Amino acid sequence: MDREQLGGWDTEEIAAELEGSALTGPWNQLTDAAGDEAAWLLREVCRIQPPARIRELRNLEIEQNQRGAGFYGMLPDQVPEDLDAPVDINASLTVACRLAEIRKANLDALRNTMPQYALEFTGEGVDHAEHLPLPDDWKLDLDVEGFRALLDALGNPNLDTAEATRVAGMPAFTEMLRHRRELGYVPEPLIDEEGLAWCIVGATSQDSIHVLWRWLHPQNLFDLADVARFRDAYRRLLDRITSDHGGVAHRVLSRIADFVPETTTFRDRLSFAVGWGIRGWATNATGGVNLEHIKDDDSSLLTMLVHETFHRLQIKLCPSDPTSDARGFEQITSDGRLDGPQKQLYQALCYIMLEGSATYVSDPIVQEAWQDNARTSLDLLDRILHAEADEAEELMTVGLRSNGPFYGFGALLSSIHREHRGTKEVGHALQHGAPTFVGEGLRHLKGTGLEASAEVSVAIDTLQRTLRPSPGEAS
């Protein structure tokens, strides 16, 4: 038996041949490390020809990082430089065992670093709850065209770069990439359509190097390793989402409608995409969810869909920069009449309002952690008011990155508005702008120990008097 011969066997033959043989010891080590996948893994390692190509795994990791599809140090490197070539059966067993250990370390790190990332499908499907009444002229279109095209591409073993580039250029993915670029705190290099197309092609390759690379980590190739593995399950999930006569969209809108003025109308689109490290997003064109993070966890999926759709409604409700003819998130978080510390503070208040209200509407149950988020955020506001521009930008990133404290603080303020003036007050508070949203909420919190510094309080009051925004359009 040689390694090339073994690479052509089925997994049952491999297990039968090695059990009780002279290689029982290393085989048992591999089965301990890889479990039921031991024979499959050994076969893939034995299929690498010539054996020295095993080092191409390291090259894939380097190129993935260079294209902006890597992990930016948040998760450990995967392929050591001293990985030996699997030149014979013994060496192949050793390499396979080492790869299994790497995969286990990867999954352990992923669970610890990104515990919200769903590694498997639940199999429970999407719950279609009873439909609640919606206001007239409310509609939400679910854009699954890009995701379906991606699934088709991943099932094509002959996929070429031109077709992968076409898929990467579809609206859901271009907007996902736009959001990633516009965040401002995702480090370089930032993935672009060319990089996404490279990932798509890599996710279809049946070459053993690419097969092993996808197996090593579900988030390899910008999470496309995950999508390729569960391609049929994703297709079934999309079918359920889109075949229930508008049920998912209706549930999303009915959650939101309760929090906004009765005169509000809303027609929009929600896109499904893929993207490493970010679960949901919103641009000036669409809201979106990177589905691989949530899969068929119905409760988490609905929460995320509501969160991102509410962001889109905020564009209608929140005051916009009167010095700009455009309308979008950039115009909500800026005002051409402000500069220096006032501008910095205003931007931070807007982020608290936008992310916090979306967090609260998506799951309106007060969390104990929001108290700590408030204390941290108030400290950040004081520091932002006194910081130079570059430092202020870094402090705002602390408030926002990975659902930072601004989310919980703004959610707490939203709950205060609702408690004192009713459910609809969350939307009304958005219409009055960020200084009022935060300032009025803090006034209700007076005496609770959650108070801004004297300077921040004065600065917020000054912004309220200076800007006095007219309520946003609610039509």
C-alpha positions in Angstrom: 0.0 0.0 0.0 1.4 3.4 -0.9 -0.1 6.9 -0.4 -1.1 7.4 -4.0 -3.0 4.1 -4.0 -4.7 5.0 -0.7 -5.8 8.3 -2.2 -8.1 6.4 -4.6 -9.9 4.3 -2.0 -13.2 5.0 -0.4 -13.2 5.9 3.3 -14.4 2.4 4.4 -11.5 0.7 2.7 -9.0 3.1 4.3 -10.4 2.4 7.8 -10.5 -1.4 7.3 -6.9 -1.4 5.9 -5.4 0.6 8.7 -7.2 -0.9 11.7 -5.1 -3.7 13.1 -2.2 -3.0 10.8 1.3 -2.0 11.6 0.0 1.6 11.4 -2.6 1.1 14.1 -0.9 3.5 16.5 -0.7 6.6 14.2 -4.2 5.7 12.8 -5.7 5.7 16.3 -4.0 9.1 16.9 -5.7 10.4 13.8 -9.1 9.0 14.7 -8.8 10.6 18.1 -8.0 14.0 16.5 -10.4 13.9 13.5 -13.1 11.5 14.6 -15.4 10.3 11.9 -13.5 12.4 9.3 -10.2 10.6 9.9 -10.3 8.4 6.8 -11.6 11.3 4.6 -8.9 13.6 5.8 -6.1 11.0 5.3 -7.4 10.4 1.7 -7.3 14.1 0.9 -3.7 14.4 2.2 -2.7 11.4 0.1 -4.2 12.9 -3.0 -1.8 15.9 -2.9 0.6 15.4 -5.7 3.5 16.0 -5.5 3.5 15.9 -1.7 5.5 19.1 -1.5 2.4 21.0 -2.6 1.2 20.8 1.1 3.1 24.1 1.5 0.5 25.7 -0.8 -1.8 25.9 2.2 0.5 28.5 3.7 0.5 30.4 0.4 -3.3 30.4 0.5 -3.3 31.8 4.0 -1.0 34.6 2.9 -2.9 35.5 -0.2 -6.2 35.4 1.7 -4.8 37.9 4.1 -3.4 40.1 1.4 -6.8 40.2 -0.4 -8.6 41.4 2.8 -10.4 38.1 3.5 -8.2 37.2 6.5 -8.8 37.5 10.2 -6.8 40.6 11.0 -5.2 38.9 14.0 -8.5 38.3 15.7 -8.2 34.6 15.1 -4.9 32.6 15.1 -2.8 31.8 12.1 -3.4 28.4 10.8 -0.6 26.9 8.7 2.9 26.6 10.3 5.9 27.0 8.1 7.4 23.7 9.2 4.5 21.5 8.0 6.3 18.5 6.5 5.5 17.0 3.1 3.4 13.8 3.3 5.8 11.8 1.3 4.6 8.3 2.4 1.8 6.8 4.5 3.5 7.5 7.8 4.2 11.1 7.0 0.6 11.5 5.6 -0.8 10.2 8.9 1.3 12.7 10.7 0.3 15.6 8.5 -3.4 14.6 8.7 -3.2 14.5 12.5 -1.6 17.9 12.6 -4.2 19.4 10.3 -6.9 17.9 12.5 -5.3 19.6 15.5 -5.2 22.9 13.6 -8.9 22.6 12.8 -9.8 21.9 16.4 -7.8 24.9 17.6 -9.5 27.0 14.9 -13.0 26.0 16.0 -12.1 26.5 19.7 -10.8 30.0 19.0 -13.9 30.8 16.9 -16.2 29.8 19.7 -14.4 31.9 22.2 -13.8 35.0 20.0 -17.1 35.0 18.0 -19.6 33.0 20.2 -22.6 34.3 18.2 -21.3 32.7 15.0 -23.5 29.7 14.2 -21.3 26.7 13.3 -24.1 24.4 12.4 -27.7 24.6 11.2 -30.3 23.8 13.8 -32.6 22.0 11.4 -35.6 23.7 13.0 -36.4 26.0 10.1 -38.1 29.4 10.2 -41.0 29.9 12.6 -44.0 31.5 10.8 -45.7 33.4 13.6 -49.2 34.8 13.3 -49.2 38.0 11.2 -49.8 41.2 13.0 -51.6 44.2 11.2 -49.3 46.5 9.3 -49.8 50.2 8.4 -50.9 50.9 4.9 -48.2 51.2 2.3 -45.6 49.2 4.2 -43.6 46.7 2.2 -40.2 45.0 2.5 -38.7 43.1 -0.5 -36.3 40.3 0.3 -33.3 40.3 -2.1 -32.0 36.7 -2.2 -30.9 36.9 -5.9 -27.2 37.4 -5.1 -27.1 34.6 -2.5 -28.9 32.2 -4.8 -26.4 33.0 -7.6 -23.6 32.4 -5.1 -25.0 29.0 -4.3 -25.2 28.1 -7.9 -21.6 29.2 -8.5 -20.4 27.1 -5.6 -22.0 24.1 -7.1 -20.1 24.6 -10.4 -16.8 22.7 -10.4 -15.9 24.4 -13.7 -16.5 28.0 -12.5 -14.3 30.5 -14.1 -13.1 33.9 -12.9 -15.5 35.8 -15.2 -18.6 34.1 -13.7 -17.3 34.5 -10.2 -16.7 38.2 -10.9 -20.3 38.6 -12.1 -21.6 37.1 -8.9 -19.3 39.2 -6.8 -20.6 42.3 -8.6 -24.3 41.6 -7.8 -26.1 44.4 -5.7 -26.2 42.5 -2.4 -22.4 41.9 -2.5 -21.5 45.4 -3.7 -23.5 47.0 -0.9 -22.0 44.6 1.6 -18.5 45.6 0.5 -19.5 49.3 0.4 -20.6 49.1 4.1 -17.4 47.4 5.1 -15.4 50.1 3.3 -17.5 53.0 4.8 -17.3 51.8 8.4 -13.9 53.5 8.6 -12.4 51.2 11.3 -11.9 47.9 9.4 -8.2 47.8 8.8 -6.5 47.5 5.4 -6.4 45.6 3.2 -10.1 45.8 2.5 -11.6 43.1 0.3 -13.0 44.3 -3.0 -15.0 42.6 -5.8 -11.9 41.1 -7.2 -10.9 39.6 -3.9 -14.5 38.2 -3.4 -14.3 36.6 -6.8 -11.0 35.0 -5.9 -12.7 33.6 -2.8 -15.6 32.3 -4.8 -13.4 30.5 -7.3 -11.4 29.0 -4.4 -14.6 27.8 -2.7 -15.5 25.7 -5.8 -12.1 24.1 -6.5 -11.9 20.3 -6.0 -8.1 20.3 -5.8 -7.2 18.7 -2.5 -5.3 21.8 -1.3 -8.4 23.9 -1.6 -10.6 21.2 -0.1 -8.3 21.0 2.9 -8.2 24.8 3.2 -12.0 25.0 3.4 -12.0 22.2 5.9 -9.5 23.9 8.2 -11.8 26.8 9.1 -15.4 27.6 8.2 -14.5 31.3 7.9 -11.8 30.8 5.3 -12.4 32.5 1.9 -14.4 35.2 3.6 -16.8 32.7 5.2 -17.4 31.0 1.8 -15.9 27.7 3.2 -18.9 27.6 5.4 -21.4 28.4 2.6 -19.8 25.8 0.3 -20.1 23.1 3.0 -23.7 23.8 3.8 -24.8 24.8 0.3 -27.9 22.6 0.2 -29.0 23.8 3.7 -28.6 27.4 2.7 -30.8 26.8 -0.4 -33.5 25.2 1.8 -33.3 28.2 4.2 -33.7 30.7 1.4 -36.7 28.7 0.0 -38.4 28.8 3.4 -37.7 32.5 3.9 -39.1 33.4 0.5 -42.0 30.9 0.1 -44.1 31.8 3.1 -46.2 34.5 1.3 -44.3 37.4 2.8 -44.3 36.1 6.4 -40.7 36.9 7.3 -40.9 40.4 5.8 -44.3 40.9 7.5 -42.8 39.9 10.9 -39.9 42.3 10.5 -42.2 45.2 9.6 -44.7 44.5 12.3 -41.9 44.6 15.0 -40.8 48.0 13.7 -44.2 49.6 13.1 -45.1 49.7 16.8 -42.2 52.0 17.5 -42.7 54.8 14.9 -45.3 57.5 14.4 -48.6 56.4 12.8 -48.1 58.6 9.8 -44.9 56.9 8.8 -44.8 54.9 5.6 -42.1 52.6 4.6 -41.2 50.6 1.5 -37.7 49.1 1.3 -35.5 46.1 0.4 -33.4 43.8 2.6 -30.5 41.9 1.1 -28.9 38.6 2.1 -25.1 38.4 1.6 -21.9 36.9 3.1 -19.1 38.6 4.9 -16.5 37.8 7.5 -16.7 39.4 10.9 -20.0 41.4 10.4 -23.5 40.0 10.9 -25.6 42.8 9.7 -25.2 46.1 7.8 -27.0 49.0 6.2 -26.1 51.4 3.5 -28.0 54.2 1.8 -29.3 51.7 -0.7 -30.4 48.6 1.4 -30.2 46.9 4.7 -28.4 43.5 4.7 -27.6 40.4 6.7 -24.6 38.1 6.3 -26.6 34.9 6.6 -23.8 32.5 7.4 -23.4 34.1 10.9 -26.9 33.2 11.9 -28.1 30.4 9.6 -31.5 29.1 10.6 -31.6 30.3 14.2 -35.0 31.9 13.8 -34.9 34.2 16.8 -31.5 35.6 16.1 -32.3 35.9 12.4 -35.4 37.9 13.1 -33.6 40.2 15.5 -30.9 41.0 13.0 -33.4 41.6 10.2 -35.3 44.0 12.4 -32.1 45.8 13.4 -30.9 46.4 9.9 -34.3 47.3 8.5 -34.8 49.8 11.2 -31.5 51.4 10.2 -33.0 52.0 6.8 -36.1 53.6 8.3 -33.9 55.9 10.4 -32.9 57.7 7.1 -36.6 58.8 6.8 -37.0 59.7 10.5 -33.8 61.4 11.6 -32.9 65.0 10.8 -30.4 65.3 8.0 -27.6 67.8 7.5 -29.3 71.0 6.2 -26.1 72.0 4.4 -26.2 68.9 2.2 -28.6 68.0 -0.7 -28.0 64.3 -0.1 -29.8 62.1 2.3 -28.3 59.1 4.1 -26.4 58.0 7.1 -23.5 60.3 6.4 -25.9 63.2 6.4 -27.5 62.1 9.7 -24.1 61.8 11.5 -22.8 65.2 10.3 -23.9 68.8 10.2 -22.0 71.4 8.1 -22.7 74.0 10.7 -20.5 72.3 13.3 -16.7 71.9 13.6 -14.1 71.0 16.2 -15.2 69.4 19.5 -18.9 70.2 18.8 -18.7 68.2 15.5 -17.0 65.3 17.3 -19.5 65.1 20.1 -22.5 65.4 17.7 -21.2 62.5 15.6 -20.8 60.3 18.7 -24.4 61.2 19.9 -25.7 60.3 16.4 -24.0 56.9 16.6 -25.5 56.3 20.0 -28.9 57.2 18.8 -28.8 55.2 15.5 -27.2 51.9 16.9 -28.9 52.1 20.2 -32.5 52.6 18.9 -32.0 49.8 16.3 -30.7 47.5 19.1 -33.7 48.2 21.3 -36.4 47.9 18.6 -34.9 44.6 17.5 -35.2 43.1 21.0 -36.9 45.5 23.4 -36.0 43.8 26.7 -33.8 45.9 29.0 -30.4 44.3 29.6 -28.4 44.7 32.8 -25.3 45.2 30.7 -26.7 48.4 29.3 -26.0 50.1 32.7 -22.3 49.4 32.3 -22.5 50.3 28.6 -23.9 53.7 29.7 -21.1 54.4 32.1 -18.4 53.5 29.6 -20.1 55.6 26.9 -20.4 58.6 29.1 -16.7 58.4 29.8 -16.0 58.1 26.1 -18.2 61.2 25.4 -16.2 63.2 27.9 -12.9 62.1 26.3 -14.2 62.7 22.7 -15.2 66.3 23.7 -11.6 67.0 24.8 -9.8 64.9 22.1 -8.0 65.9 18.9 -9.7 64.7 15.8 -7.7 61.6 15.2 -8.0 60.5 18.9 -11.8 61.2 18.8 -12.1 58.9 15.8 -10.4 56.2 17.7 -12.6 56.7 20.7 -15.7 56.5 18.6 -14.4 53.2 17.1 -14.1 51.9 20.7 -17.8 52.8 21.2 -18.9 51.1 18.0 -16.7 48.1 17.2 -18.2 44.7 17.8 -21.4 46.0 19.2 -19.5 48.3 21.5 -20.9 50.3 24.5 -22.7 52.9 22.3 -25.2 50.1 21.3 -26.3 49.3 24.8 -26.2 52.9 26.0 -28.5 54.0 23.1 -30.8 51.0 23.7 -31.1 52.1 27.4 -32.0 55.6 26.3 -34.6 54.2 23.9 -36.1 52.2 26.7 -36.3 55.4 28.8 -38.1 57.3 26.1 -40.6 54.4 25.8 -41.1 54.2 29.5 -41.9 57.8 30.0 -43.8 58.6 26.8 -45.0 55.4 25.2 -43.8 53.0 22.5 -44.1 55.5 19.7 -41.8 57.9 21.5 -38.8 55.9 20.2 -39.5 57.1 16.7 -40.5 60.6 17.8 -37.2 60.9 19.7 -35.4 60.0 16.5 -37.2 62.8 14.7 -35.9 65.4 17.2 -32.3 64.5 16.5 -29.4 63.0 18.5 -28.7 65.9 21.0 -32.4 65.7 22.1 -32.5 61.9 22.0 -29.5 61.6 24.3 -30.1 64.8 26.3 -33.7 64.1 27.2 -32.9 60.5 28.0 -30.1 61.6 30.4 -32.5 64.0 32.1 -34.8 61.1 32.9 -31.8 59.2 34.3 -30.7 62.0 36.6 -30.1 60.7 40.1 -29.4 57.1 39.0 -25.6 57.5 38.9 -25.7 57.6 35.1 -24.9 61.2 34.5 -22.7 63.0 32.0 -19.9 65.3 33.1 -20.9 68.9 33.5 -19.0 69.8 30.3 -20.7 67.1 28.2 -24.1 68.1 29.6 -23.5 71.8 28.7 -22.2 70.8 25.3 -25.3 68.6 24.6 -27.6 71.5 25.7 -25.7 73.9 23.4 -26.1 71.5 20.5 -29.9 71.3 21.2 -30.3 75.1 21.2 -27.9 75.6 18.2 -29.4 73.0 15.8 -33.0 72.8 16.8 -33.7 70.3 14.0 -37.0 70.1 12.4 -38.5 66.5 12.7 -37.5 64.2 9.9 -39.9 63.4 7.1 -42.2 60.6 8.2 -43.9 59.9 5.0 
